[in-house]
Amino acid sequence: FSSSITNQCTLPPSLRILVGMPACCLVPHASRLALPQQMLEEDAIRFDTFLKENDKKAHEAIKKAEKETKLKQDKVQEIKKLNQAIQVVQSDMSKHKEALEDCLKYKQFLDSLTPREFVEDQKLKKKERQATRRQERIDARIAAWEASKKRLAEEWAAKEQADIEALIKAGKSKKAAKAAGSRPPPKMPARPKVDEEPLTSSGQELDMYFTEPRQLLDIFTQLEEQNLFLIQNSQETEQALEVLRQDFSETQKNMDGKTWALNENIDELKVQIDEEEAKAQQLSKSIQISSGDLQGRQDDLLKRLHRKVSSVYQQCGFDASGGTPNTLFMLSELEARLEDLLTSIDKMPVEYVKKAENMKEVKRREKKRAQQQADQDRIQEERNRKSNERSMQPPKKRTGRQVMFRSAPIRRTIEEEKDNENQEDLDELKYLT
């Protein structure tokens, strides 16, 4: 059974149909073999035809593939050529771009050297050209508007005349035809708004001032002369600045020296002021402690002070013949004179001031030395006088028992205070004089 099924499967479709038929329907054996044989021949013919067609299609496909491959290679070669051409164009573009940048730099440089009057003149000419083109456009628009009006009027008159002629041909009178054939005038276009016409640019660059290389050389020569002049001025200015710097440094050194000396004087004056304030405090304490004829001594002290200030006032060149100025007024005048002198001393050279100070110091020492010598001579004369007086007196005869020294007498406080007050008054007078 399986073999019969296998045989049926290997048979062609036509034989399968015959195998599946019943025995009563089968034809004789010869006729049954003729039909499958014919079908096998037809199948073989179709198979050969299929193989030939398949071979033909395969050859065509191979030819087509070869053709496509060749076309692909041609396209690849063409793409390579185009890429090379693109690279060449890009390199040319880069070169031209660099050249354009250089040209723009040169143009900017030349524009910076161009005289302003020439630039203003070119701008004015450009505005005139723009105004001329604007006026031409305005005239063209107005001419077109007038032509349109004229054309509409002519068309209206022609149509009206044609209607009148048609009515006259229809048998109407000429007057009735004119009345019936008249038309309303057509609506004319509005006048164009020429005031809103803008100024347009033609895109043309302004004319260059430099047309010959000689012009640029002339400008370079002028600029070189100006630069030489400016260089000379700058050198002279630098020399003057150097001189000013030297003067400033010397002046600063002198001012620093004067400032140092003034600071030293200020410090010394502060020390003296502190000392005098301490003395003043001691004097005020002694005045508060003292009693008795304090007011009289103060008046005497003020009178002596007034006499001393008056003598100094007159020695300084002030005129006191018109009256008797008070002490405060004379002191204020002396202080003002002293400030003027100090100001003039500050303006004097430092060497001269130092030399004058040394001379004054020498004179003061000599005067002090002479005064001390005079005081010593006076004291010595007083001693000699007292010694002479003692020598001229008769000798005293001592009688009786010699008094023995027991103890020193007790000093009283009042006498001590008076002695201290006298000493303080002498110190105060010495300070004031």
C-alpha positions in Angstrom: 0.0 0.0 0.0 2.8 2.3 0.9 4.5 1.5 -2.4 1.4 2.2 -4.4 1.1 5.6 -2.6 4.7 6.3 -3.4 4.2 5.4 -7.0 1.2 7.6 -7.2 3.1 10.5 -5.7 5.9 10.1 -8.2 3.5 10.1 -11.2 2.5 13.2 -13.0 -0.8 14.8 -12.2 -2.6 13.4 -15.2 -1.5 9.8 -14.3 -2.6 10.4 -10.7 -6.0 11.2 -12.0 -6.1 7.9 -14.0 -4.8 5.9 -11.1 -7.5 7.2 -8.9 -10.3 6.2 -11.4 -12.2 2.9 -11.1 -11.3 0.0 -13.4 -14.5 0.3 -15.4 -13.5 3.6 -16.6 -10.0 2.6 -17.8 -9.3 2.3 -21.5 -7.3 -0.4 -23.0 -3.6 -0.7 -22.1 -2.2 0.9 -25.2 -4.4 3.9 -25.1 -3.6 4.3 -21.4 0.2 4.4 -22.1 -0.1 6.9 -25.0 -1.7 9.6 -23.0 0.9 9.7 -20.2 3.7 9.4 -22.8 2.3 12.4 -24.6 2.0 14.3 -21.3 5.6 13.4 -20.4 6.8 14.7 -23.8 4.9 17.9 -23.2 6.3 18.2 -19.7 9.8 17.6 -21.1 9.3 20.2 -23.7 8.0 22.7 -21.2 10.9 21.8 -18.9 13.4 22.4 -21.7 11.7 25.6 -22.5 11.9 26.5 -18.8 15.6 25.7 -18.6 16.3 27.7 -21.7 14.3 30.6 -20.4 16.1 30.2 -17.0 19.5 30.2 -18.7 18.5 33.2 -20.8 17.3 35.1 -17.7 20.5 34.1 -15.9 22.6 35.4 -18.8 20.6 38.6 -18.9 20.9 38.9 -15.1 24.7 38.5 -15.3 24.9 41.0 -18.1 22.7 43.4 -16.2 24.8 42.9 -13.1 27.9 43.5 -15.1 26.3 46.6 -16.6 25.2 47.8 -13.2 28.7 47.1 -11.7 30.2 49.1 -14.6 27.8 51.9 -14.1 28.5 51.8 -10.3 32.3 52.1 -11.0 31.6 54.9 -13.5 29.5 56.7 -10.9 32.2 56.1 -8.2 34.8 57.5 -10.6 32.5 60.4 -11.4 31.9 61.0 -7.7 35.7 61.0 -7.1 36.2 63.5 -9.9 33.4 65.7 -8.5 34.9 65.5 -5.0 38.2 66.5 -6.4 36.6 69.3 -8.3 34.8 70.4 -5.1 38.1 70.4 -3.2 39.7 72.4 -6.0 36.8 74.8 -5.8 36.9 75.0 -2.0 40.7 75.7 -2.1 40.0 78.4 -4.7 37.3 79.8 -2.6 39.5 79.8 0.5 42.3 81.6 -1.5 39.8 84.1 -2.9 38.3 84.5 0.6 41.8 85.3 2.0 42.4 87.7 -1.0 39.0 89.3 -0.3 39.8 89.8 3.4 43.1 91.3 2.4 41.4 93.5 -0.1 38.8 94.6 2.5 41.6 95.4 5.0 43.4 97.4 2.3 40.1 99.2 1.4 39.5 100.0 5.1 43.1 101.3 5.4 42.6 103.4 2.2 39.2 104.7 3.5 40.9 105.8 6.7 43.4 107.8 4.7 40.8 109.3 2.4 40.1 113.0 3.0 36.8 113.7 4.7 35.9 116.3 2.1 36.1 113.7 -0.7 33.9 111.3 1.3 31.3 113.9 2.0 31.3 114.9 -1.7 30.7 111.3 -2.7 27.9 110.8 -0.2 26.3 114.0 -1.5 26.6 112.7 -5.1 25.0 109.4 -4.1 22.1 111.2 -2.5 21.6 113.2 -5.7 21.6 110.0 -7.8 19.1 108.4 -5.4 16.9 111.6 -5.6 17.2 111.5 -9.4 16.1 107.8 -9.6 13.2 108.6 -7.2 12.1 111.5 -9.4 12.3 109.2 -12.5 10.1 106.6 -10.8 7.6 109.3 -9.7 7.5 110.7 -13.3 6.9 107.2 -14.7 4.1 106.5 -12.2 2.4 109.8 -13.0 2.8 109.2 -16.8 1.3 105.8 -16.4 -1.6 107.2 -14.4 -2.3 109.9 -17.0 -2.1 107.4 -19.8 -4.6 105.2 -18.0 -7.0 108.1 -17.6 -6.6 109.0 -21.2 -7.2 105.4 -22.3 -10.4 105.1 -20.1 -11.7 108.4 -21.5 -11.1 107.3 -25.1 -12.8 103.9 -24.5 -15.8 105.6 -22.9 -16.1 108.1 -25.8 -15.8 105.3 -28.3 -18.5 103.2 -26.7 -20.8 106.2 -26.4 -20.3 107.1 -30.0 -21.0 103.4 -31.1 -24.2 103.4 -29.1 -25.4 106.6 -30.7 -24.6 105.4 -34.2 -26.5 102.1 -33.5 -29.6 104.1 -32.3 -29.4 106.3 -35.4 -29.3 103.2 -37.6 -32.3 101.9 -35.7 -34.3 104.9 -36.9 -34.1 107.3 -34.0 -33.3 111.0 -34.5 -29.8 112.2 -33.8 -30.9 114.2 -30.7 -32.9 111.3 -29.2 -30.0 108.9 -30.0 -27.6 111.2 -28.1 -29.9 111.4 -25.2 -30.6 107.7 -25.1 -27.0 106.6 -25.8 -25.2 108.9 -23.3 -23.3 107.0 -20.6 -22.1 108.1 -17.2 -18.3 108.9 -17.2 -16.2 106.0 -16.0 -14.4 106.0 -12.5 -10.9 107.3 -13.0 -8.0 105.8 -11.0 -6.7 107.7 -8.0 -3.6 109.8 -8.3 -0.6 107.7 -7.0 1.0 108.8 -3.7 4.3 109.9 -4.8 5.3 111.4 -1.4 5.8 107.9 0.0 8.2 106.9 -2.7 11.4 105.8 -0.9 15.0 106.4 -1.8 16.6 103.2 -3.1 20.3 102.3 -3.4 21.7 100.9 -6.6 24.3 98.9 -4.6 27.2 100.6 -6.3 30.2 101.4 -4.1 31.4 104.9 -3.7 34.3 106.0 -6.0 37.7 105.6 -4.5 39.9 108.6 -3.8 43.1 106.7 -4.7 43.4 106.1 -8.4 47.2 106.2 -8.7 50.0 104.8 -6.4 51.6 108.3 -6.3 48.7 109.6 -4.2 49.4 107.1 -1.5 53.1 107.8 -1.5 52.3 111.6 -1.2 50.1 110.9 1.8 52.8 108.6 3.4 55.3 111.4 3.0 53.0 113.9 4.7 52.3 111.5 7.5 56.0 110.8 7.9 56.7 114.5 8.2 54.0 114.9 10.8 55.3 111.9 12.7 58.8 113.4 12.7 57.4 116.6 14.1 55.5 114.7 16.8 58.5 112.7 17.7 60.6 115.8 18.1 57.8 117.3 20.3 57.6 114.1 22.3 61.4 114.1 22.9 61.3 117.8 24.0 58.4 117.0 26.2 60.3 114.0 27.7 63.3 116.2 28.4 61.2 118.8 30.1 59.5 116.1 32.1 62.9 114.8 33.2 63.9 118.3 34.3 60.6 118.6 36.2 61.2 115.3 37.8 64.7 116.3 38.9 63.4 119.6 40.3 60.5 117.8 42.0 62.9 115.3 43.6 65.2 118.1 44.8 62.3 120.1 46.1 60.9 117.1 47.8 64.3 116.4 49.5 64.5 120.0 50.7 60.9 119.9 51.9 61.6 116.6 53.7 64.6 118.2 55.4 62.6 121.2 56.4 59.7 119.0 57.6 62.2 117.0 59.6 63.7 120.1 61.1 60.2 121.5 61.9 59.2 118.3 63.5 62.3 118.4 65.6 61.5 121.9 66.6 57.9 121.0 67.3 59.1 118.1 69.6 61.5 120.4 71.4 58.8 123.1 71.8 56.4 120.4 73.1 59.0 119.4 75.7 59.5 123.0 76.6 55.8 123.6 76.8 55.4 120.6 79.1 58.2 121.9 81.3 56.7 125.4 81.4 53.3 124.0 82.1 54.8 122.1 85.0 56.4 125.3 86.2 53.1 127.2 85.7 51.3 124.6 87.8 54.0 124.9 90.5 53.6 128.7 90.4 49.8 128.5 90.6 50.2 126.2 93.6 52.7 128.5 95.2 50.3 131.4 94.5 47.4 129.6 96.1 49.5 128.7 99.1 51.1 132.1 99.6 49.4 134.8 101.6 50.0 138.3 102.7 51.1 140.8 100.1 50.4 138.5 97.2 48.5 141.0 95.2 51.2 143.6 95.6 53.9 141.2 94.4 51.7 140.2 91.5 51.3 143.8 90.6 55.0 144.4 90.9 55.6 141.3 88.8 53.2 142.5 86.1 54.8 145.9 86.1 58.2 144.5 85.6 56.8 142.2 82.9 55.2 145.1 81.2 58.5 147.1 81.3 60.4 144.1 79.9 57.8 143.5 77.1 57.8 147.2 76.3 61.6 147.3 76.0 61.4 144.2 73.7 58.6 145.8 71.8 60.7 148.9 71.1 63.8 147.0 70.3 61.8 145.1 67.6 61.2 148.4 65.8 57.6 149.1 67.0 56.6 152.7 67.7 55.2 153.2 71.3 55.4 157.0 71.2 51.7 157.4 70.4 50.6 156.0 73.8 51.2 153.2 76.2 49.8 149.9 74.7 48.9 147.2 77.1 50.9 144.0 77.5 48.6 141.8 75.5 48.6 144.1 72.5 52.4 144.3 72.5 52.6 140.5 72.9 50.2 139.9 70.0 52.2 142.3 67.8 55.4 140.5 68.7 53.8 137.2 68.0 52.7 138.4 64.5 56.2 139.7 63.8 57.6 136.4 65.0 55.3 134.4 62.7 56.3 136.6 59.8 60.0 136.1 60.6 59.4 132.3 60.8 57.7 132.3 57.5 60.5 134.2 55.9 63.0 131.9 57.5 61.2 128.9 56.0 61.6 130.5 52.5 65.3 131.0 53.0 67.9 128.4 52.0 68.6 125.8 54.6 72.4 126.4 54.6 71.9 130.1 55.2 69.5 129.4 58.1 71.8 126.9 59.7 74.7 129.3 59.4 72.7 132.2 60.9 71.6 129.9 63.7 75.2 128.9 64.5 76.3 132.6 64.6 73.4 133.5 66.9 74.3 130.5 69.1 77.9 131.7 69.3 76.8 135.2 70.2 74.4 133.9 72.8 77.1 131.8 74.4 79.5 134.7 74.3 76.9 137.0 75.9 76.1 134.4 78.5 79.8 133.9 79.2 80.3 137.7 79.6 77.3 137.9 81.9 78.6 135.1 84.0 82.0 136.7 84.2 80.4 140.1 85.1 78.4 138.3 87.8 81.5 136.6 89.2 83.4 140.0 89.1 80.6 141.7 90.9 80.4 138.9 93.5 84.2 139.1 93.9 84.1 142.8 94.3 81.4 142.5 97.0 83.5 140.0 98.8 86.5 142.2 98.6 84.5 145.1 99.9 83.1 143.2 102.8 86.6 141.9 103.6 88.0 145.4 103.5 85.2 146.6 105.8 85.9 143.8 108.3 89.6 144.5 108.2 89.0 148.2 108.9 86.9 147.5 111.9 88.6 147.5 115.3 89.1 144.0 116.8 86.6 142.9 119.4 87.9 141.8 122.7 86.1 138.8 124.0 85.6 138.8 127.8 84.3 136.1 130.0 83.8 132.6 129.3 83.5 131.6 125.7 80.0 130.6 124.6 79.8 127.0 123.7 77.7 125.9 120.7 74.9 123.7 121.9 72.4 123.3 119.0 71.3 125.0 115.9 68.3 127.4 116.3 64.9 126.2 115.1 63.8 127.6 111.8 60.4 129.0 111.6 58.0 127.8 108.8 57.0 131.3 107.9 60.5 132.4 107.1 61.0 129.3 105.1 57.8 130.0 103.1 58.9 133.6 102.5 62.3 132.4 101.3 60.7 129.9 99.0 58.3 132.5 97.7 61.2 134.9 97.0 63.1 132.2 95.2 60.0 131.3 93.1 59.5 135.0 92.3 63.2 135.2 91.2 62.8 132.1 89.1 59.6 133.5 87.5 61.3 136.8 86.7 64.3 135.0 85.3 62.0 133.0 83.0 60.1 136.0 81.9 63.2 138.1 81.2 
